[in-house]
Each structure stands twice: as structure tokens, then as C-alpha cells.
């Protein structure tokens, strides 16, 4: 199967998963509105990521760093997470995918005070790095896991 066909299939899977979720996607970034504030959304995200057996490698509070530098920034909070079984198949096929792994999720607040959760679409990452059939199962699993996690975290 060609990479372009794989990307189309994975994009369709992602679209179906997001059918009933208030979301927006821009250049491979999936963004879902949260029913909770930024702090509660991040707490729920960390708890769900851990419950799924994934490792949280880093937590970056961009707003706190901005405040320390004397700069204003609405809540903007990132976690980096994953596991070797999920990401290694992608890197075995294209080591450049390591620039996008482990997975990342960003919780942020817009100008109106709404909270959003954004993450990279695994199908987009596959296309970006020319990842094809050998890693298809890993991409589908990542897509499903991210959808399940983010849906649970953002829903009331």
C-alpha cells in the first residue's frame, strides 16, 4: 500500500473518531474543546495518560515560564508522553519521526476563556515522515488511543 493511500485511510479513521466531538484540525493538529478549565483538563489528562499505562516524560508550563520572564500568557500547558512499544515502530521505519515522538498534548485557554486540548494527528505524522504499511498498526493504535484519552478528558 502506498504512503498516500495509508495517510488517506488514517485520516478517514481520525475523521470518524472525531465525528461527534467539537474539534478543529489545522495542518495535522487536532484540537478539541474541553468542558473543564485548563488546570482541571491537565489534571484529567495526566491521570488518563497514566491510567492507560503511558509514561509522562515531561510537563512544560509555558504560562509559568512566561510569567517568570515577566511576560503575559494565558494558560498554555504541555505534556510529553508515550511508550516505546507505540513509537518505536514509527522510528524503525523513519528515524526522523523521533522529532515528533514521544507524543505531545497541549492544554490552552483562548481569548474568550474557553479551554482546548490539542495534539498531533498520527496520520499526519505518518505522512510527514513517509511512514507506510509496516507501521500502519502502530498509527491506527495511536489514533485510537489519543481519541479515547482526549474524549474522556474533555467530556463532562
N, C-alpha and C positions, 0 to 999 in steps of 0.2 A: 504494500500500500504506500502510495506517495505521501510525503510530508503534508502537502497541501490538502489532500483528502482527509488525513488524520486530524489536522487542525480544524477543518470544517465539521467533522464528526464531533470532536471535543467541544467546539463552540456551540453546536446544537445541544449537546448534553448539558452544558452550562446554562444555556437559554431556558431549557425545560426546567432545570432545577430552580431557576430564579423566576419562573412564570408568575407565582403568586406573592413574590416578595417585592416590596418597594425598593427598587435599586436603580442604579445608573452604572453604565460601563463606558469608559473612555480609554482607548488605546491599551486594552488589556487590564485595566484596573476596574475591579468590581467594587461598587460602593452601595452599602445597604443602610437605610435609616434605622437607628436604634430607638426603642421605646423608652430608653433609660438615659440618664445623664452620662457624661464622659467617664467619671470615676466609677460608677456602678457598671457601665458597659465593660470597662477594662477589667474590673474585678471578676465579672462573669466570664469574660474571655479567658483570662488566666486560669480560672477554675475549670472551664470546659476543656481547654487545651491539655491541662494536666490530667483531667479525668479520662481523656482519650489516650493517655499513655505517651503523650508527646513531651519533649523536653523544651523548657523555656531557656534559651541561651542568653538572652539579653532583654532588658527593658530600658527604653530610651524615652525620657520625659522631655520632649523638645520645649514645652512651655516653661518648665523649671529651668532648663539651661538658658533660655531666652531671658527669663526673669533675673537669673544670676548675672547676665551680661547687661542688665538694665534695659532690656527690650521687651515690648509687649507682644504677647502671642496668646491667642485663645488656646484652650486645652488641645494638645496635639501629642499623643502618646503612642509609642510603637513597641511591639514585642516581636522578637525573632525566635522562631520555634520550629521544631520538626523532629525527625529521627532518621538515622542512616538508612534504614530499610526503605523509607519512602523516597529519599532524594538521591541515593547512590545510583539507582538505575538510570536516572537522567544524566548524571555526571559521567557514567560509564559510556554513554553514547556521545555526549558532548560536554567536555570538561568546562567549557565556558558557562554552562548553566550554573556552575558554582557561584557565579556573581549574583545570582538571584535566589540562591539557597543558603541557609535554611529559609523557610517561608517567613513572611512578614505580614503583620496586620497592624493597621493604623486606626486608632480611635481619635476622632477630632470633632470639634464643635464649629459650626458655621456662624456667619454674622447674625443670623436670626436666633441663635441659641439651640438649634437642632443638633443632635449628636449623630455621627455617621461612623461606620466601620468599613474600611477599605482594605482590599488585598489584591494581589496579582492573580489573574486568571491563569491557571496552569496550562490551558490550551494555548494561550498567548505566549507563555514562556517556551512551550514546545516549539512553536513556530519560530520564535526569536532565535532559538539555538539550533534549529534544524533537527530536532529530535523526532524520530519516526516510530515505526512499528515496534521495535524491541522494547521501548519504554511506554507503550500505549497503556498497559495495565496500571503502571505507576501514575500516569497522568490522570486516568479515569478515577483511580482511588483518591488521589489528591483533590480532585474536583469535588468528588462526593463528600470527602471528609471536611473540606473547607465549607461547603454548602451546609452540611449538618451542624457544624460548630457555629458558624455565623448566624444561621437561622435561629438556633436555640438561644444564643447570646442576646440577640436583638429583639426577639419577640417577647411580649408581655407574659 
